[in-house]
Amino acid sequence: MLFKMPNNLGEKYSPLYFLASVGAGGLVVTFFMYLMFWVPHPGKPVPVFEDIIAFFDKTDTLGQAMIAVAILGILFFTFMNIRLLVWNLLQFKEFKKHDSFPSHQTSNAQTQVMAMPLALAMTVNVGFIVGLVFVPNLWSIVEYLFPLAMIAFVAIGVLTLRMMAGFMGRVLVSGGFSCAANNSFAQMLPAFAFAMVGVGLSAPAAMSISPAIVGTAVVLSTFFFITSAVIALLAMFLGLRAMMEHGAAAESAPTLLIVIPMLTVLGILIMRQDHGLHVHFQSHNSPGDTLLFLSKLLSVQVLFGLFGLLILKRQDYAAQFLLGTRRSAASYALICPGVALSVMLHFFINKGLVGALLVDKFSIVYWAFTAVALLFQIAMIRLILRLNALHFGPDKSTHAVPAE
């Protein structure tokens, strides 16, 4: 990602390019999983700078190498996340001035603009990870940061609600929504954006020592959880109906996998809420409850993964949009599912299997399961680098196929 980004794409630009920033941010999270589950952090729900330094000083060469890989991965993909976010914001500003923007905003593609708040929320989450890993003594002032973070996520949530209101107000009053062109899960993008806002708001519920902040975080994150779930269910049924009548749209086929990252995000949201409710409000879940909960989420993710990959294979999507000459901004929607499965597997292994005493931590079986999570991570790193080279590399003109 060291090449110069293209400028002034005009009508060739698609708001779905914000998903490139989201994917890079998700890869930051996959590297943070190393520190989250492999570095001891007694007395804190997450590892911080001091925990990482202490572990680095006393661990062996392999442990030090793990920390080095995690830190380099976090730095590299944070840089990519921010660079792609800034580029998208600048291109979107110019896109709004283009003659094609009014027609874009009166079509099914209007909801694509909600990839912007999705990317903003992801970058705020990335910023929190960077602070935990690189800022000394952050934990001593973290209680002052939680209200600021919540204000930021609420602001992004309000922006997303306003965008959604603009879309719903238009189609429910004036019509114009094409059900025939809705033959994908593209309309679930707003649900993903609301889920990302919700998971950010749930972080203080898991980390704060203030019951007031925990309670506020639980209430606010629940609102965005419910909003996400309702929109997702409606969009899924509408999309399935259109696909059964008209077949799945080739350009939007990657959106068939959007359920996977949504479930990971909402699953983390619920686990954060449960932790806060357990610590401050005497609400208790057993390790068996956690194992069952994560098993259900992972099962649904695998099911939708098989469904999406079946359609992608039948449409020969990889040959056209990943290895061929056709380019679609919607291809970046393929990164989030793989990242989400990697993160979910880390939680399933550490909070589910290890928590329920079914697997010993750092045993051969533990590493065998963890290897699957790492393979998903490696595959998504290769994919995002491939897509960046295809869409933004030298001597490449971007031809983004709009996804309805």
Secondary structure, 3 states (H helix, E strand, C coil): CCCCCCCCCHHHCCHHHHHHHHHHHHHHHHHHHHHHHHCCCCCCCCCCHHHHHHHHHHCCHHHHHHHHHHHHHHHHHHHHHHHHHHHHHHHHHHHCCCCCHHHHCCCHHHHHHHHHHHHHHHHHHHHHHHHHHHCCCHHHCHHHHHHHHHHHHHHHHHHHHHHHHHHHHHHHHCCCCCCCCCCCCHHHHHHHHHHHHHHHHHHHHHHCCCHHHHHHHHHHHHHHHHHHHHHHHHHHHHHHHHHHHHCCCCCCHHHHHCHHHHHHHHHHHHHHHHHHHHHHHCCCCCHHHHHHHHHHHHHHHHHHHHHHHHHHHHCCHHHHHHCCCCCCHHHHHHHHHHHHHHHHHHHHHHHHHCCCCCCCCCCHHHHHHHHHHHHHHHHHHHHHHHHHHHHHCCCCCCCCCCCC
